[in-house]
Every structure is written in C-alpha cells, then in structure tokens.
Amino acid sequence: MNFPPRPGAAWLALLLVLTSGRHGTSDKETEVHISAQEDVAHVGDDVSFVCTVRADAKPVVSWFMYEQDLTGEPFAVVKTSESSSSGGASVAYSSTLTIKNAQFNYTSIVRCKVRLGEDRIFHLSTPMTISQKLDGKKLIGEPCAASTECEVEHSVCRESSQGGAAPGSRLCQCDDAHPVYSSLELRCLELAKLDQSCVDSAQCASADNGSQCEEHVCRCRTGFSAESGRCAAKADTSTCQSTSACLDSNAECVEGRCVCKAGYVLNPGSHHCEESGEQEFQLAIIGVSAVAILLVLSGVTAACYIINRRKEAATHY
C-alpha cells in the first residue's frame, strides 16, 4: 500500500480524526483492547494505535488496514512489550502500531488480529479518517459569502434552511442534485432509491427511511418489505410515522407501530393482517339470519297468496 506524497505548503495542516476511542472484547480467559494514542493528529505526524491483550498465553498480534497485512510495510512500525499482572497468572501484552507520516486523502480501518492458539482469535478495529481543507475554504454547515468558498464537492453557499440559524444567514450546503452529506465519504452524494447503487446508508434513508445501504445497494431494513418500489413496514414488526408506511392495507399506524385494524389479526408467518375468526363467525351468523328472514318472508307471502286465492274461489261460488 503506497500513500500519496505529503501535500505542499499551500495546504493547511489537516486533521486526522480518530472517531472510535477505545474498543474491547473478552472471554473468560482473555481481555483485548484497541485504542488510538492521539485524539487529534496533523498531516505528516506519526499516528499510533495500541492493542493490549491480557491472557494466560502469549498472543500473536497482527495489524491490518482493511484486509492488507501491515507487517513489513515501510510506513508501519510495530513494537511489542509484556508485563506480568500483579497477583494473577495472566500477563499483559501490548503491541503498538505507528503509521509514519500520516496523509490526508484516504479513509481506512486499522485492525489488530489477536491469535491465542488455534481456536481463540479476536479482531478489533478503529476507524481513521483524514480530511483535507484548503486555506480559507469552508466545510458543510460553515458560514460563507459565495459558493467559491465552499470546499466540499457539490456544495454551494446559500441561505440556511436549518432550524436555529439566523434569518438570512448563508452556509455551505449540499446542492439540490447531491442533497445528502456523507460523514463517511466527506462529500455530497445523490439520493439513492431502492435497488440503486450507494456508498452510504444516508443516501438510501434520505429517499426511503425503511432502506439502508447493503453491499453498495439500497435494500429494505429488517422489518420492512419492498412494495411498489419502496420499503413498507410490516405489521407489528417495525415503526411507522403514518398509515401509508404500513405494508398491509388492513393495518394502520398506531403510536408509531403498524398494527392490524379492528376485525383483523396478525398472521405471524406472513406478517399480514387477516380477518379474525370472530369476525368470520359474526358474518356467518348474519348470513344465516338473513336466510332465515328471507325464508319466513317467503312463507308469509305464500300463505297470503293461498288465502287470497281461496277467497276469490269462494266468491265465484
């Protein structure tokens, strides 16, 4: 992995944002933690990460950036140390990764892999983002006077529509064609509908809050189903904001959840609302009653007809 050359003097010292802090995992016999030594660093600095293991056996620690093993890379220096634990059989092992001359235009995941024998393997990672900023340029949400001041790709300077902003204030914002700002990509992106390509779930959720980005494609989240090109909430499995968000026409949004309407019950297998047995029984009773009434009326009509015919016959005699 080759990093780009260090930017020239025209660039400001750029910040390396270490967003994760400390992460850890454990089992009954082992504790593993990863942390970044610096909360903030500058371009060109040496940036260090520490993976600490407390275990009853000596671990084998490897460092990766994405899937690339950093062992032997000229910009990555690894040092290890160990210290005995007071009053216990476990030993604390520490491995420090130092990235030399950190640069600005890549986003990476630094990961330590800890192996203890054949069946105990731990993976811990911490995201690392380096953003660039030109002298005098503005980021998304910062005050501006003209669009030329806005640094982020596809951003413009215009009056703020954000709540709490002073009337008439102008901020750098994403343009109409790229309305989604990605904090992961550090740029403005287009909306992405269901089954369209994406790089950030924010693209999907902005177009349909029931979708998310999975394997670079917008797909429905758990509890939602694709229906006429959108993700609709299944009855009694997900939240909703209005009845139109519910997948089943026999469901309605009540207190933020899709529930079956009166007279319908949820089929747990299909998550669809079906007519309840009680309603079917009531309909059957109504049907039988209607037939009985018709039979009675038919009988009365027939009796009246016979009586009238007899009266007519008696008159002729």
C-alpha positions in Angstrom: 0.0 0.0 0.0 1.6 3.3 -1.1 0.5 6.5 0.4 0.4 9.8 -1.6 3.2 12.3 -1.2 2.8 14.8 1.6 0.8 17.9 0.5 2.7 21.2 -0.2 2.7 24.3 1.8 -0.5 25.6 0.2 -2.4 23.1 2.3 -3.2 23.6 5.9 -2.1 21.1 8.5 -5.0 18.7 8.2 -6.7 16.8 11.0 -6.7 13.1 11.5 -10.0 12.3 13.2 -9.9 9.2 15.4 -13.6 8.6 15.9 -13.8 5.4 17.9 -11.9 5.9 21.1 -11.2 2.6 22.9 -12.8 -0.7 21.9 -12.6 -4.0 23.7 -13.7 -7.6 23.9 -13.2 -10.5 26.2 -13.9 -14.1 27.1 -13.5 -16.0 30.4 -9.7 -16.1 30.0 -8.8 -13.2 27.8 -9.3 -9.4 27.5 -8.4 -7.5 24.4 -8.5 -3.7 23.8 -7.6 -1.4 21.0 -7.1 2.4 21.3 -5.6 5.4 19.5 -2.9 7.2 21.4 -3.8 10.6 20.0 -7.3 12.1 19.9 -6.2 14.6 17.2 -3.1 14.5 15.0 -1.9 16.5 12.0 -0.9 15.5 8.5 2.7 14.4 8.5 2.5 13.3 12.1 3.3 9.7 13.3 0.0 8.2 14.4 0.0 5.3 16.9 -2.5 2.6 17.9 -2.2 0.2 20.8 -3.6 -3.3 21.1 -3.4 -4.7 24.6 -4.0 -8.3 25.5 -4.3 -9.8 28.9 -4.2 -13.6 28.7 -2.7 -16.8 30.1 -0.7 -17.4 27.0 1.5 -15.3 24.7 -0.6 -14.0 21.8 0.3 -13.5 18.2 -0.7 -9.9 17.2 -1.0 -8.8 13.5 -2.0 -5.4 12.2 -4.2 -4.7 9.2 -5.5 -1.8 7.2 -8.7 -3.0 5.6 -7.5 -6.5 4.5 -3.8 -5.7 3.9 -1.4 -7.1 6.5 0.8 -4.2 7.5 3.7 -6.4 8.5 6.8 -5.3 6.7 5.3 -2.1 5.3 7.8 0.7 5.4 5.3 3.3 6.8 4.1 0.9 9.6 6.3 0.3 12.6 5.2 -2.3 15.2 6.7 -2.7 18.7 5.7 -5.2 21.3 6.1 -5.4 25.1 4.8 -7.5 28.0 4.4 -7.1 31.8 3.3 -9.5 34.5 0.0 -9.0 36.2 0.2 -8.5 40.0 -1.5 -11.2 41.9 -2.6 -13.3 38.9 -1.4 -15.8 36.4 -2.3 -13.7 33.3 0.2 -11.4 31.6 -0.5 -8.1 29.8 0.9 -8.0 26.3 1.0 -4.8 24.3 1.5 -4.2 20.6 1.9 -0.7 19.2 1.4 0.2 15.6 2.8 3.5 14.4 1.9 4.9 11.0 4.6 7.2 9.7 3.9 10.5 8.0 0.1 10.2 8.0 -1.5 11.6 4.9 -4.8 13.3 4.2 -6.6 11.7 1.3 -7.6 8.2 2.5 -10.1 6.6 4.8 -9.0 3.4 6.5 -9.9 0.9 9.1 -7.0 -0.1 11.3 -7.5 -3.6 12.8 -5.5 -5.8 15.2 -5.9 -9.5 15.0 -5.0 -11.5 18.1 -4.5 -15.2 17.9 -4.2 -17.4 21.0 -3.8 -21.0 19.8 -5.9 -22.3 17.0 -9.4 -21.7 18.4 -9.2 -18.3 20.1 -9.0 -15.4 17.6 -10.0 -11.8 18.3 -10.5 -8.9 15.8 -10.7 -5.3 16.9 -10.8 -2.3 14.7 -10.9 1.5 14.9 -11.9 3.8 12.0 -9.5 6.5 10.9 -10.4 9.4 8.7 -8.1 12.1 7.4 -9.9 15.1 5.8 -8.5 17.8 3.7 -9.1 21.5 4.0 -7.8 24.4 1.8 -6.8 27.7 3.4 -9.9 29.9 3.6 -12.3 27.1 2.5 -15.5 26.3 4.3 -16.9 22.9 5.2 -20.6 21.9 5.2 -22.5 24.0 7.8 -20.0 26.8 8.0 -20.9 30.4 7.2 -20.0 31.6 3.7 -20.4 34.6 1.3 -20.0 32.8 -2.0 -20.0 29.2 -3.4 -16.3 29.5 -4.3 -15.6 29.4 -0.6 -17.2 26.0 -0.1 -14.7 23.2 -0.2 -16.8 20.0 -0.2 -17.5 18.7 -3.7 -21.1 19.5 -4.9 -21.6 22.1 -2.2 -22.9 25.6 -2.6 -23.3 28.8 -0.5 -27.0 29.7 0.1 -29.4 30.8 2.8 -29.7 28.3 5.6 -32.9 26.2 5.9 -31.6 24.7 9.2 -33.6 25.4 12.3 -32.0 27.8 14.7 -30.0 29.6 12.0 -30.2 33.4 12.0 -32.5 34.7 9.3 -30.7 35.5 6.1 -27.5 33.6 7.2 -25.7 31.8 4.4 -24.0 28.4 4.9 -22.2 25.9 2.8 -24.7 23.2 1.9 -25.0 20.3 -0.5 -26.6 21.3 -3.8 -30.0 20.0 -5.0 -28.6 17.3 -7.2 -26.4 15.9 -4.4 -28.5 16.7 -1.3 -27.0 14.0 1.1 -23.9 14.8 3.0 -21.9 11.7 3.9 -19.8 11.9 7.1 -18.1 8.7 5.9 -17.2 9.9 2.4 -16.9 13.6 3.4 -18.7 14.7 0.3 -22.2 15.4 -1.0 -23.9 12.5 -2.6 -27.0 11.8 -4.7 -30.2 10.2 -3.3 -30.4 6.5 -3.9 -33.7 4.7 -4.3 -34.5 1.1 -3.6 -32.1 -1.3 -5.6 -30.0 1.6 -6.7 -26.2 1.7 -6.0 -25.0 3.5 -2.9 -21.9 4.1 -0.8 -23.6 5.4 2.4 -26.9 4.4 4.1 -27.7 8.1 4.4 -28.3 8.1 0.6 -30.9 5.4 1.0 -32.6 6.6 4.2 -33.0 10.2 2.8 -35.1 8.8 -0.1 -36.8 6.0 1.9 -36.3 5.7 5.7 -37.0 2.0 5.5 -33.9 1.3 3.5 -30.2 1.1 4.1 -27.0 0.5 2.0 -26.0 -3.1 1.9 -23.1 -4.3 -0.3 -23.4 -0.9 -2.2 -27.1 -1.4 -3.0 -30.1 0.2 -1.2 -32.2 -2.6 0.4 -35.0 -2.7 2.9 -34.1 -2.8 6.5 -35.2 -5.7 8.8 -38.9 -5.3 9.5 -39.6 -3.7 6.1 -40.6 -5.3 2.7 -40.3 -3.9 -0.8 -43.7 -2.8 -2.0 -44.2 -0.8 -5.3 -40.6 0.5 -5.3 -40.5 1.5 -1.6 -39.9 -0.2 1.8 -43.1 -0.5 3.8 -43.2 -1.5 7.4 -44.6 -5.0 8.1 -47.5 -5.2 10.5 -46.4 -5.3 14.2 -42.6 -5.6 13.3 -41.4 -2.0 12.8 -42.0 1.6 13.5 -44.0 4.0 11.3 -44.9 7.6 11.0 -48.1 7.3 9.1 -50.5 4.6 8.0 -49.3 4.9 4.4 -45.9 3.5 5.6 -47.6 0.2 6.6 -47.3 -2.7 4.1 -50.7 -4.2 4.7 -53.8 -2.3 3.6 -55.6 -3.8 6.7 -53.0 -2.3 9.1 -52.8 1.2 10.5 -50.1 3.2 12.3 -50.9 3.5 16.0 -48.4 5.1 18.4 -45.5 4.6 15.9 -46.2 0.9 15.1 -48.1 -0.8 12.3 -51.0 -2.8 13.9 -53.9 -4.6 12.4 -57.2 -2.8 12.1 -60.2 -3.8 14.2 -61.6 -7.1 13.0 -58.2 -8.3 11.7 -55.4 -10.3 13.4 -51.7 -10.7 12.5 -50.6 -13.9 10.8 -47.2 -14.4 12.5 -45.9 -16.3 9.5 -46.7 -13.8 6.7 -46.9 -10.7 8.9 -50.1 -9.8 7.1 -53.4 -8.9 8.7 -56.2 -11.4 8.2 -59.8 -11.4 9.1 -60.3 -12.6 12.6 -62.2 -15.8 13.3 -64.7 -13.8 15.5 -65.5 -11.6 12.6 -66.0 -14.6 10.3 -68.3 -16.1 12.9 -70.3 -12.9 13.1 -70.6 -12.7 9.3 -71.8 -16.3 9.3 -74.4 -15.6 11.9 -75.6 -12.5 9.9 -75.7 -14.7 6.8 -77.8 -17.4 8.4 -80.1 -14.8 10.0 -80.6 -13.2 6.6 -81.5 -16.5 5.0 -83.9 -17.3 7.9 -85.7 -13.9 7.5 -86.0 -14.5 3.7 -87.5 -17.9 4.3 -90.0 -16.5 6.8 -91.0 -13.7 4.5 -91.3 -16.2 1.6 -93.6 -18.4 3.8 -95.8 -15.4 4.8 -96.0 -14.3 1.2 -97.0 -17.8 0.1 -99.7 -18.1 2.9 -101.2 -14.8 1.9 -101.3 -15.8 -1.7 -103.1 -19.1 -0.9 -105.6 -17.3 1.4 -106.4 -14.7 -1.4 -106.9 -17.5 -3.9 -109.3 -19.2 -1.6 -111.3 -16.0 -1.1 -111.5 -15.5 -4.9 -112.7 -19.1 -5.4 -115.4 -18.7 -2.7 -116.7 -15.5 -4.3 -117.3 -17.4 -7.6 -119.5 -19.9 -5.9 
